[in-house]
Amino acid sequence: MMPRTIFLLSLTLSCAVPTFSQSKPVRIILVGDSTVAPNNGWGPGFCKDVGAEVACVNMAKNGRSTTSYREEGSWRQVMDALRNDAEFRGTWVFIQFGHNDQPGKPRPADPATQFPENLRRYVKEVQAAGARPVLITSLTRRTFKDGKINDTLEPWAAATKRVASEEKIPVLDLNADSIAAVQEMGAVEAQTLAMAPPPQVVIDAARTGNTVTVPTNPTTTFDYTHLGEKGSAFFGRMVAEEVAKAIPEVRPYLKN
């Protein structure tokens, strides 16, 4: 028979220290374009870098801009998810756009006017729903000219940082981080992050520090924007490291 003092101590500890399964998880929702989305973005890599107590939900969609993501109904799905928040300790919504807001895309948004307005509206609606917004600047494309990365997304990255500053919310400068990393690895290594092996013409150009137009070929999915498993893991870890620095509350939920 268990002595009374030991029994009482055991009972006290079992009541005072809840098991892990009794704790509500936190949730991170990813919103954005194809450079975040499942199958071809950094989102899957990032979700592998969070702990089991985190529900990482990737709601990014290929081809979407800040305008079309709302117009086509994807944002409504995010808001519906936020209304179902009782089972979570808290929710963060990570938002990254820019690629499809550029001129030449179906629903572009000017970085001086419409793009920041769209971002600001997303931010305020997330806050009104009781969740916490985080803005992320656009992942770089891996295009080079004479050994130097060709940065075409800076105006949209700058607008993203400006909105975050004005709204006093966290911002992850993935654009700057990814540019620095891709520049350091060089054109040849950078192309190994793609969805498919680069064609020989791309390899030959990369050896000179340049990128060329990818030949039209229905059998390859290589391009300079989207990510394969290696690229998703690389940039997903980069986002996780930015989160650890910028959002102390989330740091405990990230894998080391």
C-alpha positions in Angstrom: 0.0 0.0 0.0 1.4 3.5 -0.9 2.3 5.6 2.1 -0.2 8.5 2.5 2.5 11.3 2.1 3.8 9.8 -1.1 0.3 9.3 -2.4 -0.6 13.0 -1.7 2.6 14.2 -3.2 2.0 12.2 -6.3 -1.5 13.4 -6.6 -0.4 17.1 -6.2 2.2 16.8 -8.9 -0.2 15.1 -11.3 -2.7 17.9 -10.9 -0.1 20.7 -10.9 1.9 19.7 -14.0 -0.4 19.2 -17.1 0.7 16.8 -19.7 1.7 18.1 -23.1 -1.4 16.7 -24.8 -3.6 18.9 -22.5 -2.1 22.1 -23.9 -3.7 23.9 -26.8 -1.5 24.3 -29.8 -0.6 27.6 -31.4 -1.3 28.1 -35.1 0.7 29.8 -37.9 -1.2 30.4 -41.2 0.9 31.2 -44.3 -0.7 33.5 -46.9 0.9 34.5 -50.2 1.8 33.4 -53.7 3.6 30.4 -55.2 6.9 31.2 -53.6 5.2 30.4 -50.3 2.7 27.7 -51.4 2.7 23.9 -51.1 4.7 22.0 -53.7 6.8 25.0 -55.0 7.5 27.5 -52.2 9.3 27.9 -48.9 6.2 27.2 -46.8 6.6 23.4 -46.6 10.2 23.8 -45.5 9.2 26.3 -42.8 6.4 24.0 -41.6 9.0 21.3 -41.0 10.9 23.6 -38.8 8.2 24.2 -36.3 7.4 21.9 -33.3 4.7 19.4 -33.0 2.7 21.9 -30.8 2.3 24.2 -33.8 -0.5 23.8 -36.4 1.3 25.2 -39.5 -1.4 25.8 -42.2 -0.2 26.8 -45.7 -3.0 28.8 -47.4 -0.7 30.4 -50.0 -1.9 30.0 -53.7 0.1 30.0 -56.9 -0.3 33.0 -59.1 -2.0 35.3 -56.6 -1.3 39.0 -56.0 -2.5 41.1 -53.1 -5.5 41.9 -55.3 -6.4 38.5 -56.7 -5.9 36.6 -53.5 -8.9 38.5 -52.1 -11.0 38.7 -55.2 -10.8 35.0 -55.9 -12.0 34.0 -52.4 -8.7 32.8 -50.8 -8.7 35.5 -48.2 -12.3 34.7 -47.2 -11.1 31.2 -46.4 -8.4 32.6 -44.2 -11.0 34.7 -42.3 -13.2 31.7 -42.0 -10.3 29.8 -40.4 -9.7 32.7 -38.0 -13.2 32.5 -36.7 -12.5 29.0 -35.6 -9.8 29.9 -33.1 -11.1 28.3 -29.9 -8.9 25.2 -30.2 -5.7 27.3 -30.4 -3.7 29.3 -27.9 -3.1 32.0 -30.5 -2.7 32.4 -34.2 -0.2 34.3 -36.3 -0.8 35.0 -40.0 2.3 35.4 -42.1 1.7 37.4 -45.3 4.1 37.6 -48.3 3.2 39.0 -51.7 5.0 40.9 -54.4 5.8 38.6 -57.3 2.4 38.7 -58.9 1.9 42.4 -58.0 4.5 43.3 -60.6 3.7 44.8 -64.0 2.9 42.2 -66.6 1.0 40.0 -64.2 -2.8 39.6 -64.4 -3.7 41.6 -61.3 -0.7 43.9 -60.5 -0.6 46.4 -57.7 1.6 49.5 -57.7 4.1 49.5 -54.8 3.5 53.2 -54.1 -0.3 53.0 -53.7 -2.5 49.9 -54.2 0.0 47.3 -52.9 0.5 48.9 -49.5 -3.2 49.6 -49.3 -3.9 46.0 -49.9 -1.4 44.8 -47.3 -2.7 47.3 -44.7 -6.2 46.0 -45.2 -5.1 42.4 -44.6 -3.2 43.5 -41.5 -6.2 45.3 -40.0 -8.6 42.4 -40.7 -6.3 39.9 -39.1 -6.0 42.1 -36.0 -9.8 42.6 -35.9 -10.2 38.8 -35.9 -8.0 38.5 -32.8 -4.9 37.1 -34.6 -1.5 38.5 -35.1 -0.2 39.6 -38.5 3.4 39.3 -39.7 4.6 40.7 -43.0 7.3 39.1 -45.1 9.2 40.7 -48.0 9.3 38.8 -51.3 11.7 35.9 -51.8 14.2 36.8 -54.5 14.3 35.3 -58.0 17.5 33.5 -58.8 18.5 35.5 -61.9 22.0 36.9 -62.5 23.7 39.4 -64.7 27.5 39.3 -64.8 27.7 37.6 -61.5 25.3 39.9 -59.7 21.8 39.0 -58.7 19.1 40.9 -60.6 16.8 42.3 -57.9 13.4 43.4 -59.4 11.3 43.2 -56.2 12.9 45.9 -54.1 10.0 48.4 -54.5 7.5 45.9 -53.2 9.8 44.8 -50.4 10.3 48.4 -49.4 6.5 48.9 -49.3 6.0 45.8 -47.2 8.5 47.1 -44.6 6.9 50.5 -44.6 3.5 49.1 -43.9 4.9 46.9 -41.1 6.6 50.0 -39.5 3.5 52.1 -39.7 1.3 49.4 -38.3 3.9 48.5 -35.7 3.9 44.8 -36.5 6.8 42.3 -37.1 8.3 42.2 -40.6 10.7 39.4 -41.9 13.0 40.8 -44.5 13.2 37.6 -46.6 14.0 39.6 -49.7 17.2 41.0 -48.3 18.2 37.7 -46.7 17.5 35.6 -49.8 19.4 38.1 -52.0 22.4 37.9 -49.8 22.4 34.1 -49.6 21.8 33.6 -53.3 24.5 36.1 -54.2 27.0 34.4 -52.0 26.3 30.9 -53.4 26.5 32.1 -57.0 24.5 31.4 -60.1 25.5 27.7 -60.4 24.6 26.6 -56.9 21.5 28.8 -56.8 19.9 26.8 -59.6 20.1 23.6 -57.6 17.3 25.1 -55.4 14.8 24.9 -58.3 11.9 22.5 -58.7 13.8 20.5 -61.4 17.4 20.1 -62.6 18.4 23.1 -64.8 18.8 22.4 -68.6 22.4 22.4 -69.9 22.0 25.9 -71.5 21.1 27.2 -68.0 24.2 25.5 -66.5 26.5 26.9 -69.2 25.2 30.4 -68.6 25.4 30.1 -64.9 29.1 29.3 -65.1 29.6 32.7 -66.6 27.6 34.4 -63.8 24.5 34.8 -66.0 21.0 33.4 -66.5 19.2 32.9 -69.8 15.7 32.4 -70.9 14.7 28.8 -70.1 13.9 26.9 -73.3 10.2 26.0 -73.7 10.0 22.3 -72.7 6.8 20.6 -71.5 8.9 18.0 -69.7 10.7 20.3 -67.3 9.5 22.4 -64.4 12.7 24.3 -64.0 12.5 28.1 -63.5 14.3 30.8 -61.6 11.5 31.4 -59.1 10.0 28.3 -57.7 11.6 25.9 -55.2 12.2 22.2 -55.0 12.6 20.3 -51.8 16.2 21.6 -51.3 15.2 25.2 -51.9 12.1 24.9 -49.7 14.2 23.6 -46.8 16.9 26.2 -47.3 14.5 29.2 -47.4 12.1 27.7 -44.9 15.0 27.6 -42.4 15.8 31.2 -43.3 12.3 32.3 -42.5 12.4 30.3 -39.2 15.6 32.1 -38.2 14.0 35.5 -39.0 11.0 34.5 -36.9 13.2 33.6 -33.9 14.8 37.1 -34.0 11.7 39.1 -34.7 9.0 37.3 -32.8 10.2 36.2 -29.3 6.8 34.6 -28.5 7.2 32.2 -31.4 10.8 31.2 -30.8 10.0 28.4 -28.3 7.9 26.7 -31.0 10.7 26.4 -33.5 13.0 23.5 -33.8 16.7 24.1 -33.1 
